[in-house]
Amino acid sequence: MNDAFHILLDEARAQIRPRPDDRQFAILRERGSLTVELYRPLEVDLQQPHSRDECYVIVEGAGIFEMGDKTVTFGPGDFLFVPAGMPHRFRDFGDSMMTWVMFHGPEGGEDA
């Protein structure tokens, strides 16, 4: 059984469709507790805390990322991790930000 997969950025980008809430994302692959998405927020990132641990790898754009009480700057190639339930959002990211998103683990997150 071969569960390996390869997701091409251009093909993933083509799957993003505008949504009524102004968020743009595409769910690209799910396997076990892993969900892989591509996300392109427009103007404002309206995320709410998620029920699973979450990782981001920034594809393009730069800005500020709030995660709990911590605020960091980000740019292309950066990796961000947010545990389940932690408030987080991107801000000041301009009009060309895009990131891979990976949810993983059980509801409530993994134990540290």
C-alpha positions as CSV (number, residue, x, y, z in Angstrom):
1,M,0.0,0.0,0.0
2,N,1.5,3.3,-1.1
3,D,0.2,6.3,1.0
4,A,2.9,8.7,-0.2
5,F,1.6,11.8,-2.0
6,H,2.9,14.9,-3.7
7,I,0.9,18.2,-4.0
8,L,2.0,20.7,-6.6
9,L,1.6,24.3,-5.5
10,D,0.2,25.5,-8.9
11,E,-2.4,22.7,-8.9
12,A,-3.3,23.5,-5.2
13,R,-3.6,27.2,-6.0
14,A,-6.0,26.4,-8.9
15,Q,-8.3,24.7,-6.4
16,I,-8.9,27.8,-4.2
17,R,-12.4,29.1,-4.8
18,P,-13.8,32.4,-3.4
19,R,-16.1,31.8,-0.5
20,P,-18.9,34.1,0.7
21,D,-17.0,34.8,4.0
22,D,-14.0,36.2,2.0
23,R,-11.8,33.3,3.1
24,Q,-10.1,31.3,0.4
25,F,-8.8,27.8,1.0
26,A,-8.7,24.4,-0.6
27,I,-8.7,21.1,1.3
28,L,-6.2,19.1,-0.7
29,R,-5.6,15.8,1.1
30,E,-6.8,14.0,4.2
31,R,-5.1,10.9,5.6
32,G,-5.8,9.6,9.1
33,S,-5.6,12.7,11.4
34,L,-3.8,14.8,8.8
35,T,-5.6,17.4,6.7
36,V,-3.6,19.5,4.2
37,E,-5.0,22.8,2.9
38,L,-3.8,25.8,1.0
39,Y,-5.1,29.1,2.5
40,R,-5.1,32.6,1.1
41,P,-6.8,35.1,3.5
42,L,-8.2,38.3,1.9
43,E,-7.8,41.6,3.8
44,V,-8.7,40.2,7.3
45,D,-8.0,36.7,8.8
46,L,-11.1,35.7,10.6
47,Q,-9.8,32.5,12.0
48,Q,-11.1,31.1,15.3
49,P,-9.2,28.7,17.5
50,H,-9.2,25.2,16.1
51,S,-9.9,21.9,17.8
52,R,-6.7,20.2,16.5
53,D,-3.0,21.1,16.4
54,E,-2.1,23.2,13.3
55,C,1.0,23.9,11.3
56,Y,1.6,26.6,8.7
57,V,4.4,26.9,6.1
58,I,4.3,30.3,4.4
59,V,4.3,30.2,0.6
60,E,4.3,33.9,-0.1
61,G,3.7,37.2,1.6
62,A,4.8,38.6,4.9
63,G,3.2,40.1,7.9
64,I,2.5,39.5,11.6
65,F,1.1,36.3,13.2
66,E,-0.5,36.4,16.6
67,M,-0.5,33.1,18.6
68,G,-1.8,33.4,22.1
69,D,0.2,36.1,23.9
70,K,3.0,35.9,21.4
71,T,3.4,38.0,18.2
72,V,5.9,37.2,15.5
73,T,6.7,38.4,12.0
74,F,6.6,35.9,9.2
75,G,7.7,35.6,5.6
76,P,8.1,33.0,2.8
77,G,9.4,29.6,4.0
78,D,8.6,30.2,7.7
79,F,7.0,27.5,9.8
80,L,4.4,28.2,12.4
81,F,2.8,25.9,14.9
82,V,-0.3,26.5,17.0
83,P,-1.7,24.0,19.5
84,A,-5.4,23.1,19.5
85,G,-7.6,25.8,21.2
86,M,-5.0,28.7,21.0
87,P,-6.4,31.9,19.5
88,H,-4.3,32.9,16.5
89,R,-4.5,35.0,13.3
90,F,-2.5,36.6,10.5
91,R,-2.5,40.4,10.2
92,D,-0.8,43.1,8.1
93,F,-0.2,40.6,5.4
94,G,-1.1,42.6,2.3
95,D,-2.9,41.1,-0.7
96,S,-0.6,38.2,-1.7
97,M,-0.3,36.0,1.4
98,M,-0.6,32.3,0.9
99,T,0.2,29.4,3.3
100,W,0.1,25.6,3.5
101,V,-2.0,24.5,6.5
102,M,-1.7,21.1,8.1
103,F,-4.1,20.0,10.8
104,H,-3.0,16.9,12.7
105,G,-3.6,14.8,15.7
106,P,-6.7,14.2,17.8
107,E,-9.5,16.6,18.8
108,G,-8.1,18.7,21.6
109,G,-4.5,18.4,20.4
110,E,-1.7,16.1,21.4
111,D,-0.3,16.1,24.9
112,A,3.0,18.0,25.2
